[in-house]
């Protein structure tokens, strides 16, 4: 795993073992993730979504605490996965990073609490699977409009993106900030530091 430009965001590409029958890989390792992140991902929910070409999902995040950390991969097809720093006070607040996830490399990203997540389908059908640290709780779920002019995310979509009603009507990052609905960087750090310090949770490198 390697860290990306936003604190709390890592990228991982599994080693694949092909043979005449097909191929095998460990696409998720509890222990190795914990060694890098500082604590294990407490798996509470696993999601799978299949999207058509041009579909954009997100940008979604959850209130912290407890937030929702995610380990995201694309087992079939391809997506451009986009992660946005929603944490007010962060050195990279409002910045975003994009990673191509696909069924060839099986690259994955680990997204810490307080970061927003979305993606765009690059193939006729794209499957995204993600492991989550907390269950879905509508009262804590937030969304930012994926076409927010201030974020200037470069979605690789020809024409109008295909959005859900929720995402089409989502507020901008500025609107959420004005309403006090964004996570605070210091609160996110305190939360993850507490996870690091819990007995048996591993040590940050």
VMD Tcl script that draws the C-alpha trace (Angstrom):
set ca {
  {0.00 0.00 0.00}
  {1.14 3.53 -0.64}
  {-0.20 6.82 0.72}
  {-1.71 9.31 -1.71}
  {-1.71 13.10 -1.55}
  {-4.61 13.35 0.94}
  {-3.92 12.28 4.52}
  {-5.93 9.16 5.34}
  {-6.00 7.87 1.77}
  {-4.04 4.84 0.53}
  {-3.83 2.88 -2.70}
  {-3.14 -0.86 -2.93}
  {-2.54 -3.17 -5.89}
  {-2.66 -6.89 -5.02}
  {-0.15 -9.38 -6.33}
  {-1.84 -11.72 -8.79}
  {-0.95 -15.38 -9.31}
  {-2.04 -16.51 -12.79}
  {-1.95 -20.08 -14.07}
  {-3.71 -21.98 -16.87}
  {-6.86 -22.23 -14.71}
  {-7.16 -18.49 -14.16}
  {-5.69 -16.32 -11.39}
  {-5.69 -15.93 -7.63}
  {-5.04 -12.93 -5.39}
  {-5.52 -11.69 -1.84}
  {-7.56 -8.56 -2.51}
  {-7.96 -7.70 1.17}
  {-5.69 -8.50 4.14}
  {-6.88 -7.44 7.61}
  {-3.36 -7.56 9.08}
  {-1.48 -5.73 6.34}
  {-4.03 -2.94 6.17}
  {-3.79 -2.48 9.94}
  {0.02 -2.29 9.78}
  {-0.17 0.63 7.35}
  {-3.25 2.48 8.59}
  {-2.53 2.00 12.30}
  {-5.68 0.03 13.13}
  {-7.76 -2.66 11.42}
  {-10.90 -2.02 9.44}
  {-13.73 -3.20 11.70}
  {-15.92 -4.71 9.00}
  {-19.55 -3.77 9.65}
  {-21.06 -3.81 6.16}
  {-20.12 -4.83 2.61}
  {-21.69 -3.09 -0.40}
  {-21.72 -3.92 -4.10}
  {-22.99 -1.64 -6.86}
  {-23.21 -2.20 -10.63}
  {-23.26 0.94 -12.78}
  {-23.77 1.64 -16.47}
  {-21.39 3.73 -18.56}
  {-21.51 7.40 -17.61}
  {-23.10 6.88 -14.20}
  {-21.60 9.07 -11.46}
  {-22.22 8.09 -7.83}
  {-21.31 10.42 -4.94}
  {-19.77 12.39 -3.45}
  {-20.83 10.73 -0.16}
  {-19.48 10.81 3.40}
  {-20.69 10.30 6.96}
  {-20.60 12.39 10.13}
  {-17.58 11.85 12.37}
  {-17.77 10.21 14.83}
  {-18.16 7.47 13.88}
  {-17.81 8.25 10.18}
  {-17.38 5.42 7.72}
  {-14.00 4.19 6.52}
  {-14.09 2.25 3.24}
  {-11.94 -0.25 1.37}
  {-13.02 0.03 -2.26}
  {-12.22 -2.07 -5.33}
  {-13.67 -2.76 -8.78}
  {-13.81 -6.51 -9.52}
  {-15.32 -6.09 -13.01}
  {-15.25 -3.25 -15.53}
  {-13.57 0.04 -14.65}
  {-14.32 3.23 -12.72}
  {-12.60 6.49 -11.94}
  {-12.73 6.58 -8.15}
  {-12.68 10.09 -6.69}
  {-11.92 10.97 -3.07}
  {-12.48 14.49 -1.68}
  {-11.13 15.90 1.59}
  {-14.25 17.10 3.43}
  {-12.46 17.86 6.73}
  {-12.57 21.55 7.56}
  {-9.16 22.64 8.84}
  {-7.29 19.99 6.87}
  {-4.27 21.15 4.83}
  {-5.95 19.59 1.78}
  {-9.55 20.61 2.52}
  {-11.56 20.64 -0.71}
  {-8.83 18.85 -2.67}
  {-9.58 15.64 -4.54}
  {-7.64 12.67 -5.83}
  {-8.68 10.26 -8.60}
  {-7.64 6.61 -8.94}
  {-8.61 4.21 -11.72}
  {-9.98 0.96 -10.31}
  {-10.60 -1.95 -12.67}
  {-11.01 -5.69 -13.01}
  {-7.55 -6.14 -14.52}
  {-5.29 -4.65 -11.85}
  {-7.81 -5.08 -8.97}
  {-6.33 -1.92 -7.46}
  {-8.09 -0.77 -4.27}
  {-8.22 2.35 -2.12}
  {-8.61 2.72 1.62}
  {-10.57 5.87 2.54}
  {-10.46 7.15 6.12}
  {-13.31 8.71 8.07}
  {-14.06 12.29 7.02}
  {-13.20 11.83 3.35}
  {-15.86 11.94 0.64}
  {-16.14 9.20 -1.97}
  {-17.61 8.91 -5.44}
  {-16.90 7.30 -8.79}
  {-17.74 7.32 -12.48}
  {-18.30 4.18 -14.55}
  {-15.85 3.99 -17.46}
  {-17.21 0.79 -19.05}
  {-20.64 -0.42 -20.17}
  {-20.96 -2.19 -16.83}
  {-18.77 -1.55 -13.80}
  {-18.99 -3.36 -10.47}
  {-17.72 -1.66 -7.32}
  {-17.37 -3.50 -4.01}
  {-16.57 -1.77 -0.76}
  {-16.05 -2.85 2.82}
  {-17.29 -0.37 5.44}
  {-16.36 0.28 9.07}
  {-19.93 1.19 10.09}
  {-23.41 0.35 8.89}
  {-25.50 2.67 6.77}
  {-27.22 5.27 8.97}
  {-29.33 7.76 6.97}
  {-29.30 10.37 9.71}
  {-25.49 10.58 9.53}
  {-25.11 10.35 5.76}
  {-24.16 13.43 3.72}
  {-23.69 14.16 0.04}
  {-21.96 16.89 -1.96}
  {-22.99 17.62 -5.53}
  {-20.49 15.82 -7.79}
  {-20.53 18.74 -10.23}
  {-19.78 21.36 -7.55}
  {-18.07 24.16 -9.49}
  {-15.70 24.88 -6.60}
  {-14.41 21.29 -6.52}
  {-13.85 21.21 -10.31}
  {-13.71 17.43 -10.45}
  {-12.72 16.26 -13.92}
  {-15.27 13.52 -14.51}
  {-14.55 11.62 -17.77}
  {-18.14 11.77 -19.00}
  {-19.37 12.65 -22.47}
  {-22.49 14.78 -22.16}
  {-24.59 14.85 -19.01}
  {-23.63 12.40 -16.26}
  {-26.26 9.96 -15.05}
  {-27.03 10.89 -11.42}
  {-29.42 9.68 -8.77}
  {-32.08 12.11 -7.57}
  {-30.21 12.41 -4.27}
  {-26.94 13.38 -5.95}
  {-28.65 15.69 -8.44}
  {-30.16 17.65 -5.54}
  {-27.14 17.53 -3.23}
  {-25.75 20.79 -1.83}
  {-22.32 22.19 -2.59}
  {-19.34 21.93 -0.27}
  {-19.73 25.64 0.57}
  {-23.39 25.19 1.49}
  {-22.59 22.28 3.82}
  {-19.83 24.35 5.42}
  {-22.22 27.25 6.02}
  {-24.68 24.85 7.67}
  {-21.97 23.36 9.90}
  {-22.40 19.89 8.41}
  {-18.81 19.10 7.44}
  {-16.51 17.01 9.63}
  {-13.70 18.84 11.42}
  {-10.13 17.79 10.75}
  {-9.13 17.80 14.42}
  {-12.16 15.69 15.37}
  {-11.30 13.17 12.65}
  {-7.70 13.01 13.85}
  {-8.80 12.44 17.45}
  {-11.14 9.69 16.32}
  {-8.54 7.79 14.28}
  {-5.86 8.34 16.94}
  {-8.18 6.67 19.45}
  {-8.57 3.71 17.09}
  {-4.77 3.51 16.76}
  {-4.35 3.51 20.51}
  {-6.95 0.83 21.26}
  {-5.44 -2.43 22.62}
  {-4.46 -4.84 19.87}
  {-5.21 -2.38 17.11}
  {-1.73 -2.23 15.58}
  {0.86 0.51 15.35}
  {1.04 3.30 12.79}
  {4.27 3.21 10.79}
}
mol new
graphics top color blue
foreach p $ca { graphics top sphere $p radius 0.5 }
foreach p [lrange $ca 0 end-1] q [lrange $ca 1 end] { graphics top cylinder $p $q radius 0.2 }
display resetview
